[in-house]
């Protein structure tokens, strides 16, 4: 859906922000661009909607070179979410959300109906929040409105520049969870810029780790953490990269012990007590460990799609899973 072909951006003072960049983002994929300030990740993103023009090379969206598309028309078809949100302070939340459909010529009733639908989708009651003004909302609520506005005209591509950076850590994690759930429904092609390695790992289907103007590694979070391509990447993702992999490594059936008679008695019968510690198969090891540590049983029931127990995660199983999660990735398996 998005393709960079040998793209370079060089400014008049000689600064090279992006140097010979080539990569591709598949339709429906969420790719995080992560790196230190000034490394070129925001410049990369802004070349997609022509807020920045490349010095050389091509940027294509859905097979079309964006250089040949009117920039205003292009931007109206690409959702854009920034850290400061950028809501119009004199317009209501509903009218803010309806901005792009209105610019595209939708009738007012249709634009407002779409805005109300999107507010509800991002967890805001349009009847309650729609008539309010941005100053009457919390930071997290304003960020939700920013996402809703970006999605209002149903764009195939969504650009997000540090979208959750202006809220406190608790709200940030909640917004990340909500956006990932939303993305599972709407399946937009997303470029998300962040300087936070934890956010890049958590959010991205794949992640691009930037050096100075170049991508040092472009792969799945698990591969980047398990097999850093360069010493720079290894240093950037941190010496605790094995622990970070817990967030992107799911619990599998191979990690489970069978439910024996003794474990069933401990859990309250063949079906298990509905109050015992349990998580669905596929839960990340990080989240499974968090649940396990909140209980005194020393075991965690893991359930299938139908809610029935598949087995238990015990300390031995956790040890197996941890070894799998922190082992280097075999390059031949990529």
DALIN-V658744 format. One record per residue. N is the residue number from 0. RES is the residue in one small letter. SS is DSSP state (alpha for helix, beta for strand, coil for the rest). PHI is phi in radians with two decimals (999 if undefined). Layout:
{{N	RES	SS	PHI} {N	RES	SS	PHI}}
This chain:
{{0	x	coil	999} {1	x	beta	-2.09} {2	x	beta	-2.39} {3	x	beta	-1.83} {4	x	beta	-2.08} {5	x	beta	0.87} {6	x	beta	-1.54} {7	x	beta	-2.23} {8	x	beta	-2.17} {9	x	beta	-2.16} {10	x	coil	-1.53} {11	x	coil	-1.06} {12	x	coil	-1.42} {13	x	coil	1.65} {14	x	coil	-1.19} {15	x	beta	-1.77} {16	x	beta	-1.41} {17	x	beta	-2.38} {18	x	beta	-2.19} {19	x	beta	0.92} {20	x	beta	-1.62} {21	x	beta	-2.39} {22	x	beta	-2.88} {23	x	beta	-2.39} {24	x	beta	-2.01} {25	x	coil	-1.30} {26	x	coil	-1.06} {27	x	coil	1.41} {28	x	coil	-1.65} {29	x	beta	-1.86} {30	x	beta	-1.98} {31	x	beta	-1.72} {32	x	beta	-1.85} {33	x	beta	-2.25} {34	x	coil	2.97} {35	x	coil	-1.24} {36	x	coil	-1.02} {37	x	coil	1.43} {38	x	coil	-1.53} {39	x	coil	1.88} {40	x	alpha	-1.20} {41	x	alpha	-1.21} {42	x	alpha	-1.02} {43	x	alpha	-0.98} {44	x	alpha	-1.08} {45	x	alpha	-1.26} {46	x	alpha	-1.35} {47	x	alpha	-1.19} {48	x	coil	-1.83} {49	x	coil	1.12} {50	x	coil	-1.27} {51	x	coil	-2.28} {52	x	coil	-1.72} {53	x	coil	-1.22} {54	x	coil	-1.32} {55	x	beta	-2.66} {56	x	beta	1.55} {57	x	beta	-2.28} {58	x	beta	-2.05} {59	x	beta	-2.04} {60	x	beta	-2.13} {61	x	coil	0.95} {62	x	coil	1.44} {63	x	beta	-2.00} {64	x	beta	-1.14} {65	x	alpha	-1.17} {66	x	alpha	-1.10} {67	x	alpha	-1.67} {68	x	coil	-1.92} {69	x	coil	-0.97} {70	x	alpha	-1.07} {71	x	alpha	-1.15} {72	x	alpha	-1.10} {73	x	alpha	-1.08} {74	x	alpha	-1.19} {75	x	alpha	-1.28} {76	x	coil	-1.88} {77	x	beta	-2.20} {78	x	beta	-1.22} {79	x	beta	-2.45} {80	x	beta	-2.15} {81	x	beta	-2.07} {82	x	coil	-1.07} {83	x	coil	-1.45} {84	x	coil	1.22} {85	x	coil	1.31} {86	x	coil	-1.28} {87	x	coil	-1.34} {88	x	coil	-1.16} {89	x	coil	-1.61} {90	x	coil	-2.00} {91	x	beta	-1.17} {92	x	alpha	-1.02} {93	x	alpha	-1.09} {94	x	alpha	-1.22} {95	x	alpha	-1.03} {96	x	alpha	-1.16} {97	x	coil	-1.52} {98	x	alpha	-1.00} {99	x	alpha	-1.21} {100	x	alpha	-0.98} {101	x	alpha	-1.12} {102	x	alpha	-1.15} {103	x	coil	-1.44} {104	x	coil	1.63} {105	x	coil	-1.14} {106	x	coil	-1.14} {107	x	alpha	-0.99} {108	x	alpha	-1.12} {109	x	alpha	-1.18} {110	x	alpha	-1.12} {111	x	alpha	-1.22} {112	x	alpha	-1.12} {113	x	alpha	-1.13} {114	x	alpha	-1.08} {115	x	alpha	-1.09} {116	x	alpha	-1.08} {117	x	alpha	-1.24} {118	x	alpha	-1.05} {119	x	alpha	-1.12} {120	x	alpha	-1.11} {121	x	coil	-1.62} {122	x	coil	1.55} {123	x	coil	-2.05} {124	x	coil	-1.29} {125	x	alpha	-1.07} {126	x	alpha	-1.23} {127	x	alpha	-1.56} {128	x	alpha	-1.62} {129	x	coil	-0.97} {130	x	coil	-1.37} {131	x	coil	-1.38} {132	x	beta	-1.85} {133	x	alpha	-0.89} {134	x	alpha	-1.14} {135	x	alpha	-1.57} {136	x	coil	-1.88} {137	x	coil	-1.33} {138	x	alpha	-1.05} {139	x	alpha	-1.14} {140	x	alpha	-1.16} {141	x	alpha	-1.09} {142	x	alpha	-1.15} {143	x	alpha	-1.07} {144	x	alpha	-1.09} {145	x	alpha	-1.06} {146	x	alpha	-1.16} {147	x	alpha	-1.04} {148	x	alpha	-1.10} {149	x	alpha	-1.14} {150	x	alpha	-1.63} {151	x	coil	-1.08} {152	x	coil	-1.65} {153	x	coil	0.96} {154	x	coil	-1.29} {155	x	coil	-1.29} {156	x	beta	-2.11} {157	x	beta	-2.24} {158	x	beta	-1.86} {159	x	beta	-2.31} {160	x	beta	-1.91} {161	x	coil	0.82} {162	x	coil	-1.17} {163	x	coil	-2.02} {164	x	coil	-1.38} {165	x	coil	-1.72} {166	x	coil	-2.12} {167	x	coil	-1.23} {168	x	alpha	-1.00} {169	x	alpha	-1.15} {170	x	alpha	-1.15} {171	x	alpha	-1.05} {172	x	alpha	-1.10} {173	x	alpha	-1.12} {174	x	alpha	-1.14} {175	x	alpha	-1.06} {176	x	alpha	-1.05} {177	x	alpha	-1.14} {178	x	alpha	-1.19} {179	x	alpha	-1.10} {180	x	alpha	-1.14} {181	x	alpha	-1.12} {182	x	alpha	-1.09} {183	x	alpha	-1.09} {184	x	alpha	-1.56} {185	x	alpha	-1.58} {186	x	coil	0.84} {187	x	coil	-1.46} {188	x	beta	-1.52} {189	x	beta	-2.15} {190	x	beta	-1.91} {191	x	beta	-2.11} {192	x	beta	-1.58} {193	x	beta	-2.67} {194	x	coil	-1.76} {195	x	coil	-1.71} {196	x	alpha	-1.07} {197	x	alpha	-1.07} {198	x	alpha	-1.16} {199	x	alpha	-1.07} {200	x	alpha	-1.17} {201	x	alpha	-1.23} {202	x	alpha	-1.61} {203	x	coil	-1.49} {204	x	coil	-1.20} {205	x	beta	-2.37} {206	x	beta	-2.38} {207	x	beta	-1.90} {208	x	beta	-1.66} {209	x	beta	-1.60} {210	x	coil	-1.65} {211	x	coil	-1.59} {212	x	coil	1.38} {213	x	coil	-2.33} {214	x	beta	-1.55} {215	x	beta	-1.42} {216	x	beta	-2.74} {217	x	beta	-2.33} {218	x	beta	-2.86} {219	x	coil	-1.17} {220	x	alpha	-0.96} {221	x	alpha	-1.07} {222	x	alpha	-1.26} {223	x	alpha	-1.05} {224	x	alpha	-1.27} {225	x	alpha	-1.43} {226	x	coil	-2.44} {227	x	coil	-0.98} {228	x	coil	-1.30} {229	x	coil	-2.48} {230	x	alpha	-1.02} {231	x	alpha	-1.06} {232	x	alpha	-1.10} {233	x	alpha	-1.03} {234	x	alpha	-1.21} {235	x	alpha	-1.19} {236	x	alpha	-1.32} {237	x	coil	1.74} {238	x	coil	-1.20} {239	x	coil	-1.64} {240	x	alpha	-1.08} {241	x	alpha	-1.09} {242	x	alpha	-1.20} {243	x	alpha	-1.07} {244	x	alpha	-1.15} {245	x	alpha	-1.04} {246	x	alpha	-1.25} {247	x	alpha	-2.06} {248	x	coil	-1.97} {249	x	beta	-1.43} {250	x	coil	-1.25} {251	x	coil	-2.00} {252	x	alpha	-1.11} {253	x	alpha	-1.16} {254	x	alpha	-1.50} {255	x	coil	-1.63} {256	x	beta	-1.70} {257	x	coil	-1.18} {258	x	coil	-1.43} {259	x	coil	-1.52} {260	x	alpha	-1.03} {261	x	alpha	-1.21} {262	x	alpha	-1.23} {263	x	alpha	-1.15} {264	x	alpha	-1.09} {265	x	alpha	-1.15} {266	x	alpha	-1.59} {267	x	coil	1.81} {268	x	coil	2.05} {269	x	coil	-0.97} {270	x	coil	-1.55} {271	x	coil	1.43} {272	x	coil	-1.25} {273	x	coil	-1.11} {274	x	coil	-1.67} {275	x	coil	-1.34} {276	x	coil	-1.26} {277	x	beta	-2.65} {278	x	beta	-2.46} {279	x	beta	-1.34} {280	x	coil	-0.99} {281	x	coil	1.71} {282	x	coil	-1.02} {283	x	beta	-1.14} {284	x	alpha	-1.04} {285	x	alpha	-1.08} {286	x	alpha	-1.21} {287	x	alpha	-1.12} {288	x	alpha	-1.14} {289	x	alpha	-1.07} {290	x	alpha	-1.20} {291	x	alpha	-1.03} {292	x	coil	-1.27} {293	x	coil	-1.51} {294	x	coil	-2.14} {295	x	coil	-1.70} {296	x	coil	-1.31} {297	x	coil	1.36} {298	x	beta	-2.64} {299	x	beta	-2.33} {300	x	beta	-1.30} {301	x	beta	-1.96} {302	x	beta	-1.94} {303	x	coil	-1.55} {304	x	coil	-1.08} {305	x	coil	-1.52} {306	x	coil	1.51} {307	x	coil	-1.47} {308	x	beta	-1.11} {309	x	beta	-1.78} {310	x	beta	2.88} {311	x	beta	-2.20} {312	x	beta	-1.68} {313	x	beta	-1.95} {314	x	alpha	-0.94} {315	x	alpha	-1.12} {316	x	alpha	-1.17} {317	x	alpha	-1.07} {318	x	alpha	-1.08} {319	x	alpha	-1.07} {320	x	alpha	-1.13} {321	x	alpha	-1.10} {322	x	alpha	-1.10} {323	x	alpha	-1.14} {324	x	alpha	-1.20} {325	x	alpha	-1.74} {326	x	coil	-1.26} {327	x	coil	-1.02} {328	x	coil	-1.34} {329	x	coil	-1.28} {330	x	alpha	-0.99} {331	x	alpha	-1.22} {332	x	alpha	-1.60} {333	x	coil	-1.22}}
